[in-house]
Amino acid sequence: MAVECSIKNNKLFIYGEATTKAKINYTEIAKEILKDIGYTNKFKIIKEISKQSPT
């Protein structure tokens, strides 16, 4: 699992690589964390996650 995120202006980027059988709702997790840390503005969430390289 190598997934990171960053914020620029009104965009939240979630990107990286992951290999798992788990069903992860990255968008909902990000929204909950933003709320927990006090952000009240809306972000456009851009998600780019691919399968992790085997090597």
C-alpha distance matrix in Angstrom:
0.0 3.8 6.1 9.6 13.0 16.6 20.1 23.1 26.3 25.8 22.4 19.0 16.3 12.7 10.9 8.1 6.1 4.5 6.4 8.0 11.6 11.5 13.3 11.7 14.3 12.7 16.3 17.9 15.4 16.1 19.8 20.1 18.6 21.0 23.8 23.1 23.3 26.5 25.9 28.5 28.4 26.7 23.9 23.2 19.5 18.1 14.8 13.4 10.2 10.3 9.3 7.3 10.3 11.6 13.1
3.8 0.0 3.8 6.7 10.4 13.7 17.3 20.1 23.5 23.4 20.0 16.7 13.8 10.6 8.5 5.5 5.2 6.1 9.1 11.3 14.9 14.5 15.6 13.4 15.3 12.8 16.0 18.0 15.6 15.4 19.2 19.8 18.0 19.8 23.0 22.5 22.1 25.2 24.3 27.1 26.7 25.2 22.1 21.4 17.9 16.3 13.4 11.8 9.2 10.0 10.0 8.0 10.6 12.8 13.5
6.1 3.8 0.0 3.8 7.0 10.6 14.0 17.0 20.2 19.8 16.5 13.0 10.3 7.0 5.6 4.3 5.8 6.9 10.5 12.1 15.3 14.2 14.4 11.6 12.6 9.7 12.5 14.8 12.5 11.9 15.6 16.6 14.9 16.4 19.7 19.6 19.3 22.1 20.9 23.5 23.0 21.4 18.3 17.7 14.2 12.9 10.1 9.3 7.4 9.6 10.8 10.0 13.1 15.7 16.7
9.6 6.7 3.8 0.0 3.8 7.1 10.7 13.7 17.0 17.0 13.9 10.5 8.1 5.8 5.6 6.2 9.0 10.7 14.3 15.8 18.8 17.3 17.1 13.8 14.0 10.5 12.4 14.7 12.4 10.7 14.4 15.6 13.3 14.2 17.8 17.7 16.8 19.5 18.2 21.0 20.4 19.2 16.1 15.9 12.8 11.9 10.1 10.1 9.6 12.3 14.2 13.4 16.1 19.0 19.5
13.0 10.4 7.0 3.8 0.0 3.8 7.0 10.3 13.4 13.3 10.3 6.9 5.3 4.4 6.2 8.6 11.9 13.5 17.2 18.4 21.0 19.2 18.3 14.7 13.9 10.1 10.9 13.3 11.4 8.8 12.0 13.8 11.5 11.5 15.2 15.8 14.6 16.8 15.1 17.7 16.9 15.7 12.5 12.7 9.9 9.6 9.0 10.1 10.8 14.1 16.6 16.4 19.2 22.3 23.0
16.6 13.7 10.6 7.1 3.8 0.0 3.8 6.8 10.1 10.8 8.3 5.8 5.3 6.9 8.7 11.5 15.1 17.1 20.8 22.1 24.7 22.8 21.7 18.2 16.9 13.1 13.0 15.4 13.8 10.5 12.9 15.0 12.6 11.5 15.3 16.1 14.3 15.8 13.8 16.5 15.2 14.4 11.3 11.8 10.1 10.1 10.8 12.1 13.7 17.0 19.8 19.6 22.1 25.3 25.7
20.1 17.3 14.0 10.7 7.0 3.8 0.0 3.8 6.5 7.3 5.7 4.5 6.2 9.1 11.5 14.7 18.3 20.3 24.0 25.0 27.3 25.2 23.7 20.1 18.2 14.6 13.5 15.7 14.7 11.0 12.3 14.8 12.8 10.6 14.1 15.6 13.5 14.2 11.5 13.8 12.1 11.6 8.6 9.7 9.3 10.1 12.0 14.0 16.2 19.7 22.7 22.9 25.5 28.8 29.3
23.1 20.1 17.0 13.7 10.3 6.8 3.8 0.0 3.8 6.1 5.4 6.6 8.1 11.6 13.6 16.9 20.6 23.0 26.7 28.0 30.3 28.4 26.7 23.2 21.2 17.7 16.2 18.6 18.1 14.4 15.3 18.0 16.2 13.6 16.8 18.7 16.4 16.5 13.4 15.2 12.7 12.3 9.4 10.1 10.7 11.1 13.8 15.5 18.2 21.5 24.8 25.1 27.4 30.9 31.3
26.3 23.5 20.2 17.0 13.4 10.1 6.5 3.8 0.0 3.8 5.7 8.3 10.8 14.4 16.8 20.2 23.9 26.0 29.6 30.7 32.8 30.7 28.6 25.2 22.7 19.5 17.4 19.4 19.5 15.7 15.7 18.6 17.2 14.0 16.6 19.0 16.8 16.0 12.6 13.6 10.6 10.5 8.4 9.6 11.5 12.6 15.8 18.0 21.0 24.3 27.8 28.4 30.8 34.3 34.8
25.8 23.4 19.8 17.0 13.3 10.8 7.3 6.1 3.8 0.0 3.8 6.9 10.0 13.4 16.3 19.9 23.3 25.1 28.6 29.3 31.0 28.7 26.3 23.0 20.2 17.3 14.7 16.6 17.3 13.7 13.0 16.3 15.6 12.4 14.6 17.5 16.0 15.0 11.3 11.5 8.2 7.0 4.9 6.2 8.7 10.7 14.1 16.9 19.9 23.4 26.8 27.9 30.5 34.0 34.9
22.4 20.0 16.5 13.9 10.3 8.3 5.7 5.4 5.7 3.8 0.0 3.8 6.3 9.8 12.6 16.3 19.6 21.5 25.0 25.9 27.7 25.7 23.4 20.1 17.6 14.5 12.3 14.8 15.3 11.8 12.0 15.5 14.7 12.2 15.0 17.6 16.4 16.2 12.7 13.5 10.6 8.7 5.1 4.7 5.9 7.1 10.4 13.1 16.1 19.6 23.0 24.1 26.8 30.3 31.3
19.0 16.7 13.0 10.5 6.9 5.8 4.5 6.6 8.3 6.9 3.8 0.0 3.8 6.6 9.8 13.4 16.7 18.3 21.8 22.7 24.5 22.4 20.4 17.0 14.7 11.3 9.6 12.3 12.1 8.5 9.7 12.9 11.8 9.9 13.2 15.4 14.3 14.9 11.9 13.5 11.4 9.6 6.0 6.1 4.8 6.1 8.4 11.2 13.6 17.2 20.4 21.3 24.2 27.5 28.6
16.3 13.8 10.3 8.1 5.3 5.3 6.2 8.1 10.8 10.0 6.3 3.8 0.0 3.8 6.3 9.9 13.4 15.4 19.0 20.2 22.4 20.7 19.0 15.8 14.1 10.6 10.0 13.2 12.8 9.7 11.9 14.9 13.7 12.6 16.1 17.8 16.9 18.0 15.3 17.1 15.2 13.2 9.5 8.4 6.0 4.9 6.0 7.9 10.3 13.8 17.1 17.9 20.6 24.0 25.0
12.7 10.6 7.0 5.8 4.4 6.9 9.1 11.6 14.4 13.4 9.8 6.6 3.8 0.0 3.8 7.2 10.2 11.8 15.3 16.5 18.7 17.1 15.7 12.4 11.3 7.7 8.3 11.6 10.7 8.5 11.5 13.9 12.8 12.9 16.3 17.5 17.1 18.8 16.7 18.6 17.4 15.2 11.9 10.8 7.4 6.2 4.7 6.2 7.4 11.1 14.0 14.7 17.8 21.0 22.3
10.9 8.5 5.6 5.6 6.2 8.7 11.5 13.6 16.8 16.3 12.6 9.8 6.3 3.8 0.0 3.8 7.1 9.6 13.3 15.2 17.9 17.0 16.1 13.3 13.2 9.9 11.4 14.7 13.6 11.9 15.2 17.3 16.1 16.4 19.9 20.8 20.3 22.3 20.3 22.3 21.0 18.8 15.3 13.9 10.6 8.2 5.8 4.6 5.2 8.2 11.2 11.7 14.4 17.8 18.9
8.1 5.5 4.3 6.2 8.6 11.5 14.7 16.9 20.2 19.9 16.3 13.4 9.9 7.2 3.8 0.0 3.8 6.9 10.5 13.0 16.1 15.8 15.8 13.4 14.3 11.5 13.8 16.8 15.3 14.3 17.9 19.5 18.1 19.1 22.5 22.9 22.4 24.8 23.2 25.5 24.4 22.4 19.0 17.6 14.2 11.8 8.9 6.6 5.0 6.5 8.6 8.2 10.8 14.2 15.2
6.1 5.2 5.8 9.0 11.9 15.1 18.3 20.6 23.9 23.3 19.6 16.7 13.4 10.2 7.1 3.8 0.0 3.8 7.0 10.0 13.3 13.7 14.2 12.7 14.4 12.4 15.3 18.0 16.5 16.4 19.9 21.2 20.1 21.6 24.7 24.9 24.9 27.5 26.1 28.3 27.4 25.3 22.0 20.4 16.8 14.4 11.0 8.5 5.3 4.9 5.4 4.6 7.8 10.8 12.4
4.5 6.1 6.9 10.7 13.5 17.1 20.3 23.0 26.0 25.1 21.5 18.3 15.4 11.8 9.6 6.9 3.8 0.0 3.8 6.3 9.7 10.1 11.2 10.2 12.7 11.5 14.9 17.0 15.4 16.2 19.6 20.5 19.7 21.7 24.5 24.4 24.9 27.7 26.6 28.7 28.2 26.0 23.0 21.7 17.9 16.1 12.4 10.6 6.9 6.3 5.2 4.9 8.6 10.6 12.9
6.4 9.1 10.5 14.3 17.2 20.8 24.0 26.7 29.6 28.6 25.0 21.8 19.0 15.3 13.3 10.5 7.0 3.8 0.0 3.8 7.1 8.8 10.8 11.0 14.1 13.9 17.4 19.1 17.7 19.0 22.3 22.8 22.3 24.7 27.2 27.0 27.8 30.6 29.7 31.8 31.4 29.1 26.3 24.8 21.1 19.2 15.5 13.6 9.8 8.3 5.4 5.3 8.5 9.1 12.2
8.0 11.3 12.1 15.8 18.4 22.1 25.0 28.0 30.7 29.3 25.9 22.7 20.2 16.5 15.2 13.0 10.0 6.3 3.8 0.0 3.8 5.3 8.0 9.0 12.6 13.2 16.7 17.7 16.4 18.4 21.4 21.5 21.5 24.1 26.2 25.9 27.2 30.0 29.4 31.2 31.2 29.0 26.5 25.3 21.5 20.3 16.5 15.5 11.8 11.0 8.6 9.1 12.2 12.3 15.5
11.6 14.9 15.3 18.8 21.0 24.7 27.3 30.3 32.8 31.0 27.7 24.5 22.4 18.7 17.9 16.1 13.3 9.7 7.1 3.8 0.0 3.8 6.5 9.0 12.5 14.1 17.4 17.9 17.2 19.7 22.2 22.2 22.7 25.5 27.1 26.9 28.7 31.3 30.7 32.2 32.3 29.9 27.7 26.4 22.8 21.8 18.2 17.5 14.0 13.3 11.1 12.3 15.2 15.1 18.5
11.5 14.5 14.2 17.3 19.2 22.8 25.2 28.4 30.7 28.7 25.7 22.4 20.7 17.1 17.0 15.8 13.7 10.1 8.8 5.3 3.8 0.0 3.8 5.9 9.5 11.5 14.7 14.7 13.8 16.7 19.0 18.7 19.4 22.3 23.7 23.4 25.4 28.0 27.5 29.0 29.3 27.1 25.1 24.3 20.6 20.2 16.9 16.9 13.8 14.1 12.7 13.9 17.3 17.7 20.8
13.3 15.6 14.4 17.1 18.3 21.7 23.7 26.7 28.6 26.3 23.4 20.4 19.0 15.7 16.1 15.8 14.2 11.2 10.8 8.0 6.5 3.8 0.0 3.8 6.6 9.3 11.9 11.9 11.9 14.7 16.6 16.7 17.9 20.5 21.7 22.0 24.1 26.3 25.6 26.7 26.8 24.3 22.5 21.5 18.0 17.9 14.8 15.4 12.9 13.8 13.3 15.3 18.8 19.8 23.0
11.7 13.4 11.6 13.8 14.7 18.2 20.1 23.2 25.2 23.0 20.1 17.0 15.8 12.4 13.3 13.4 12.7 10.2 11.0 9.0 9.0 5.9 3.8 0.0 3.8 5.7 8.8 9.0 8.4 11.1 13.3 13.4 14.4 16.9 18.4 18.7 20.6 22.8 22.0 23.3 23.5 21.2 19.3 18.5 15.0 15.1 12.2 13.3 11.1 12.9 13.2 14.8 18.5 20.0 22.8
14.3 15.3 12.6 14.0 13.9 16.9 18.2 21.2 22.7 20.2 17.6 14.7 14.1 11.3 13.2 14.3 14.4 12.7 14.1 12.6 12.5 9.5 6.6 3.8 0.0 3.8 5.5 5.6 6.3 8.7 10.2 11.0 12.5 14.5 15.8 16.7 18.7 20.5 19.3 20.2 20.3 17.7 16.1 15.4 12.2 12.9 10.7 12.8 11.6 14.2 15.3 17.2 21.0 22.9 25.6
12.7 12.8 9.7 10.5 10.1 13.1 14.6 17.7 19.5 17.3 14.5 11.3 10.6 7.7 9.9 11.5 12.4 11.5 13.9 13.2 14.1 11.5 9.3 5.7 3.8 0.0 3.8 5.6 5.1 6.1 8.6 10.0 10.6 12.2 14.3 15.2 16.6 18.5 17.1 18.5 18.2 15.9 13.7 13.1 9.6 10.2 8.0 10.3 9.6 12.8 14.5 16.0 19.7 22.0 24.3
16.3 16.0 12.5 12.4 10.9 13.0 13.5 16.2 17.4 14.7 12.3 9.6 10.0 8.3 11.4 13.8 15.3 14.9 17.4 16.7 17.4 14.7 11.9 8.8 5.5 3.8 0.0 3.8 5.5 5.2 6.2 8.7 10.0 10.6 12.4 14.3 15.6 16.8 14.9 15.7 15.2 12.5 10.6 10.1 7.0 8.7 7.9 11.2 11.7 15.1 17.4 19.1 22.7 25.3 27.5
17.9 18.0 14.8 14.7 13.3 15.4 15.7 18.6 19.4 16.6 14.8 12.3 13.2 11.6 14.7 16.8 18.0 17.0 19.1 17.7 17.9 14.7 11.9 9.0 5.6 5.6 3.8 0.0 3.8 5.4 5.1 6.2 8.6 9.9 10.6 12.2 14.4 15.6 14.3 14.9 15.2 13.0 12.1 12.4 10.0 12.4 11.6 14.9 14.9 18.1 19.9 21.5 25.3 27.5 29.8
15.4 15.6 12.5 12.4 11.4 13.8 14.7 18.1 19.5 17.3 15.3 12.1 12.8 10.7 13.6 15.3 16.5 15.4 17.7 16.4 17.2 13.8 11.9 8.4 6.3 5.1 5.5 3.8 0.0 3.8 5.5 5.2 6.2 8.6 10.0 10.5 12.4 14.4 13.8 15.2 15.9 14.4 13.3 14.1 11.3 13.3 12.2 14.9 14.4 17.7 19.2 20.2 23.9 26.0 28.0
16.1 15.4 11.9 10.7 8.8 10.5 11.0 14.4 15.7 13.7 11.8 8.5 9.7 8.5 11.9 14.3 16.4 16.2 19.0 18.4 19.7 16.7 14.7 11.1 8.7 6.1 5.2 5.4 3.8 0.0 3.8 5.4 5.2 6.1 8.6 9.8 10.7 12.4 11.1 12.8 13.1 11.6 10.0 11.1 8.6 10.9 10.5 13.6 13.9 17.5 19.6 20.5 24.0 26.6 28.2
19.8 19.2 15.6 14.4 12.0 12.9 12.3 15.3 15.7 13.0 12.0 9.7 11.9 11.5 15.2 17.9 19.9 19.6 22.3 21.4 22.2 19.0 16.6 13.3 10.2 8.6 6.2 5.1 5.5 3.8 0.0 3.8 5.5 5.2 6.3 8.6 10.2 10.8 9.3 10.1 10.6 9.1 8.7 10.4 9.0 12.2 12.7 16.2 17.0 20.6 22.8 24.0 27.6 30.1 31.9
20.1 19.8 16.6 15.6 13.8 15.0 14.8 18.0 18.6 16.3 15.5 12.9 14.9 13.9 17.3 19.5 21.2 20.5 22.8 21.5 22.2 18.7 16.7 13.4 11.0 10.0 8.7 6.2 5.2 5.4 3.8 0.0 3.8 5.5 5.1 6.1 8.8 10.0 9.9 11.0 12.6 12.0 12.2 14.2 12.7 15.6 15.6 18.9 19.0 22.4 24.2 25.1 28.7 30.9 32.7
18.6 18.0 14.9 13.3 11.5 12.6 12.8 16.2 17.2 15.6 14.7 11.8 13.7 12.8 16.1 18.1 20.1 19.7 22.3 21.5 22.7 19.4 17.9 14.4 12.5 10.6 10.0 8.6 6.2 5.2 5.5 3.8 0.0 3.8 5.3 4.9 6.2 8.6 8.8 11.2 12.8 12.8 12.4 14.7 13.0 15.6 15.6 18.4 18.5 22.0 23.8 24.1 27.6 29.9 31.3
21.0 19.8 16.4 14.2 11.5 11.5 10.6 13.6 14.0 12.4 12.2 9.9 12.6 12.9 16.4 19.1 21.6 21.7 24.7 24.1 25.5 22.3 20.5 16.9 14.5 12.2 10.6 9.9 8.6 6.1 5.2 5.5 3.8 0.0 3.8 5.5 5.4 6.4 5.3 7.8 9.2 9.5 9.4 12.3 11.5 14.6 15.4 18.6 19.5 23.1 25.4 25.9 29.3 31.8 33.1
23.8 23.0 19.7 17.8 15.2 15.3 14.1 16.8 16.6 14.6 15.0 13.2 16.1 16.3 19.9 22.5 24.7 24.5 27.2 26.2 27.1 23.7 21.7 18.4 15.8 14.3 12.4 10.6 10.0 8.6 6.3 5.1 5.3 3.8 0.0 3.8 5.5 5.2 5.4 6.6 9.2 10.1 11.3 14.4 14.1 17.4 18.4 21.7 22.5 26.1 28.2 28.9 32.4 34.8 36.3
23.1 22.5 19.6 17.7 15.8 16.1 15.6 18.7 19.0 17.5 17.6 15.4 17.8 17.5 20.8 22.9 24.9 24.4 27.0 25.9 26.9 23.4 22.0 18.7 16.7 15.2 14.3 12.2 10.5 9.8 8.6 6.1 4.9 5.5 3.8 0.0 3.8 5.5 7.6 9.7 12.6 13.7 14.5 17.5 16.7 19.7 20.2 23.2 23.4 26.9 28.6 28.9 32.3 34.5 35.8
23.3 22.1 19.3 16.8 14.6 14.3 13.5 16.4 16.8 16.0 16.4 14.3 16.9 17.1 20.3 22.4 24.9 24.9 27.8 27.2 28.7 25.4 24.1 20.6 18.7 16.6 15.6 14.4 12.4 10.7 10.2 8.8 6.2 5.4 5.5 3.8 0.0 3.8 6.1 9.3 11.8 13.6 14.1 17.3 16.7 19.5 20.3 23.1 23.6 27.2 29.1 29.1 32.3 34.6 35.6
26.5 25.2 22.1 19.5 16.8 15.8 14.2 16.5 16.0 15.0 16.2 14.9 18.0 18.8 22.3 24.8 27.5 27.7 30.6 30.0 31.3 28.0 26.3 22.8 20.5 18.5 16.8 15.6 14.4 12.4 10.8 10.0 8.6 6.4 5.2 5.5 3.8 0.0 3.8 6.3 9.3 11.8 13.2 16.8 17.0 20.2 21.5 24.7 25.7 29.3 31.5 31.8 35.1 37.6 38.6
25.9 24.3 20.9 18.2 15.1 13.8 11.5 13.4 12.6 11.3 12.7 11.9 15.3 16.7 20.3 23.2 26.1 26.6 29.7 29.4 30.7 27.5 25.6 22.0 19.3 17.1 14.9 14.3 13.8 11.1 9.3 9.9 8.8 5.3 5.4 7.6 6.1 3.8 0.0 3.8 5.8 8.2 9.6 13.3 13.9 17.2 19.0 22.3 23.7 27.5 30.0 30.5 33.8 36.5 37.6
28.5 27.1 23.5 21.0 17.7 16.5 13.8 15.2 13.6 11.5 13.5 13.5 17.1 18.6 22.3 25.5 28.3 28.7 31.8 31.2 32.2 29.0 26.7 23.3 20.2 18.5 15.7 14.9 15.2 12.8 10.1 11.0 11.2 7.8 6.6 9.7 9.3 6.3 3.8 0.0 3.8 6.7 9.4 13.0 14.5 18.0 20.2 23.7 25.4 29.2 31.9 32.8 36.1 38.9 40.2
28.4 26.7 23.0 20.4 16.9 15.2 12.1 12.7 10.6 8.2 10.6 11.4 15.2 17.4 21.0 24.4 27.4 28.2 31.4 31.2 32.3 29.3 26.8 23.5 20.3 18.2 15.2 15.2 15.9 13.1 10.6 12.6 12.8 9.2 9.2 12.6 11.8 9.3 5.8 3.8 0.0 3.8 6.6 10.2 12.3 15.8 18.4 21.9 24.1 27.9 30.8 31.9 35.1 38.2 39.4
26.7 25.2 21.4 19.2 15.7 14.4 11.6 12.3 10.5 7.0 8.7 9.6 13.2 15.2 18.8 22.4 25.3 26.0 29.1 29.0 29.9 27.1 24.3 21.2 17.7 15.9 12.5 13.0 14.4 11.6 9.1 12.0 12.8 9.5 10.1 13.7 13.6 11.8 8.2 6.7 3.8 0.0 3.8 6.9 9.2 12.8 15.5 19.1 21.5 25.2 28.2 29.7 32.9 36.0 37.5
23.9 22.1 18.3 16.1 12.5 11.3 8.6 9.4 8.4 4.9 5.1 6.0 9.5 11.9 15.3 19.0 22.0 23.0 26.3 26.5 27.7 25.1 22.5 19.3 16.1 13.7 10.6 12.1 13.3 10.0 8.7 12.2 12.4 9.4 11.3 14.5 14.1 13.2 9.6 9.4 6.6 3.8 0.0 3.8 5.9 9.2 12.2 15.6 18.1 21.8 25.0 26.4 29.5 32.7 34.1
23.2 21.4 17.7 15.9 12.7 11.8 9.7 10.1 9.6 6.2 4.7 6.1 8.4 10.8 13.9 17.6 20.4 21.7 24.8 25.3 26.4 24.3 21.5 18.5 15.4 13.1 10.1 12.4 14.1 11.1 10.4 14.2 14.7 12.3 14.4 17.5 17.3 16.8 13.3 13.0 10.2 6.9 3.8 0.0 3.8 6.5 9.8 13.2 16.1 19.6 23.0 24.7 27.6 31.0 32.5
19.5 17.9 14.2 12.8 9.9 10.1 9.3 10.7 11.5 8.7 5.9 4.8 6.0 7.4 10.6 14.2 16.8 17.9 21.1 21.5 22.8 20.6 18.0 15.0 12.2 9.6 7.0 10.0 11.3 8.6 9.0 12.7 13.0 11.5 14.1 16.7 16.7 17.0 13.9 14.5 12.3 9.2 5.9 3.8 0.0 3.8 6.4 10.0 12.5 16.1 19.4 21.1 24.2 27.4 29.1
18.1 16.3 12.9 11.9 9.6 10.1 10.1 11.1 12.6 10.7 7.1 6.1 4.9 6.2 8.2 11.8 14.4 16.1 19.2 20.3 21.8 20.2 17.9 15.1 12.9 10.2 8.7 12.4 13.3 10.9 12.2 15.6 15.6 14.6 17.4 19.7 19.5 20.2 17.2 18.0 15.8 12.8 9.2 6.5 3.8 0.0 3.8 6.8 9.9 13.3 16.8 18.6 21.4 24.8 26.4
14.8 13.4 10.1 10.1 9.0 10.8 12.0 13.8 15.8 14.1 10.4 8.4 6.0 4.7 5.8 8.9 11.0 12.4 15.5 16.5 18.2 16.9 14.8 12.2 10.7 8.0 7.9 11.6 12.2 10.5 12.7 15.6 15.6 15.4 18.4 20.2 20.3 21.5 19.0 20.2 18.4 15.5 12.2 9.8 6.4 3.8 0.0 3.8 6.3 9.8 13.2 15.0 18.0 21.3 23.1
13.4 11.8 9.3 10.1 10.1 12.1 14.0 15.5 18.0 16.9 13.1 11.2 7.9 6.2 4.6 6.6 8.5 10.6 13.6 15.5 17.5 16.9 15.4 13.3 12.8 10.3 11.2 14.9 14.9 13.6 16.2 18.9 18.4 18.6 21.7 23.2 23.1 24.7 22.3 23.7 21.9 19.1 15.6 13.2 10.0 6.8 3.8 0.0 3.8 6.7 10.3 12.2 14.8 18.2 19.9
10.2 9.2 7.4 9.6 10.8 13.7 16.2 18.2 21.0 19.9 16.1 13.6 10.3 7.4 5.2 5.0 5.3 6.9 9.8 11.8 14.0 13.8 12.9 11.1 11.6 9.6 11.7 14.9 14.4 13.9 17.0 19.0 18.5 19.5 22.5 23.4 23.6 25.7 23.7 25.4 24.1 21.5 18.1 16.1 12.5 9.9 6.3 3.8 0.0 3.8 7.0 8.8 11.9 15.1 17.0
10.3 10.0 9.6 12.3 14.1 17.0 19.7 21.5 24.3 23.4 19.6 17.2 13.8 11.1 8.2 6.5 4.9 6.3 8.3 11.0 13.3 14.1 13.8 12.9 14.2 12.8 15.1 18.1 17.7 17.5 20.6 22.4 22.0 23.1 26.1 26.9 27.2 29.3 27.5 29.2 27.9 25.2 21.8 19.6 16.1 13.3 9.8 6.7 3.8 0.0 3.8 6.3 8.9 12.0 14.3
9.3 10.0 10.8 14.2 16.6 19.8 22.7 24.8 27.8 26.8 23.0 20.4 17.1 14.0 11.2 8.6 5.4 5.2 5.4 8.6 11.1 12.7 13.3 13.2 15.3 14.5 17.4 19.9 19.2 19.6 22.8 24.2 23.8 25.4 28.2 28.6 29.1 31.5 30.0 31.9 30.8 28.2 25.0 23.0 19.4 16.8 13.2 10.3 7.0 3.8 0.0 3.8 6.5 8.9 11.7
7.3 8.0 10.0 13.4 16.4 19.6 22.9 25.1 28.4 27.9 24.1 21.3 17.9 14.7 11.7 8.2 4.6 4.9 5.3 9.1 12.3 13.9 15.3 14.8 17.2 16.0 19.1 21.5 20.2 20.5 24.0 25.1 24.1 25.9 28.9 28.9 29.1 31.8 30.5 32.8 31.9 29.7 26.4 24.7 21.1 18.6 15.0 12.2 8.8 6.3 3.8 0.0 3.8 6.4 8.6
10.3 10.6 13.1 16.1 19.2 22.1 25.5 27.4 30.8 30.5 26.8 24.2 20.6 17.8 14.4 10.8 7.8 8.6 8.5 12.2 15.2 17.3 18.8 18.5 21.0 19.7 22.7 25.3 23.9 24.0 27.6 28.7 27.6 29.3 32.4 32.3 32.3 35.1 33.8 36.1 35.1 32.9 29.5 27.6 24.2 21.4 18.0 14.8 11.9 8.9 6.5 3.8 0.0 3.8 5.5
11.6 12.8 15.7 19.0 22.3 25.3 28.8 30.9 34.3 34.0 30.3 27.5 24.0 21.0 17.8 14.2 10.8 10.6 9.1 12.3 15.1 17.7 19.8 20.0 22.9 22.0 25.3 27.5 26.0 26.6 30.1 30.9 29.9 31.8 34.8 34.5 34.6 37.6 36.5 38.9 38.2 36.0 32.7 31.0 27.4 24.8 21.3 18.2 15.1 12.0 8.9 6.4 3.8 0.0 3.8
13.1 13.5 16.7 19.5 23.0 25.7 29.3 31.3 34.8 34.9 31.3 28.6 25.0 22.3 18.9 15.2 12.4 12.9 12.2 15.5 18.5 20.8 23.0 22.8 25.6 24.3 27.5 29.8 28.0 28.2 31.9 32.7 31.3 33.1 36.3 35.8 35.6 38.6 37.6 40.2 39.4 37.5 34.1 32.5 29.1 26.4 23.1 19.9 17.0 14.3 11.7 8.6 5.5 3.8 0.0
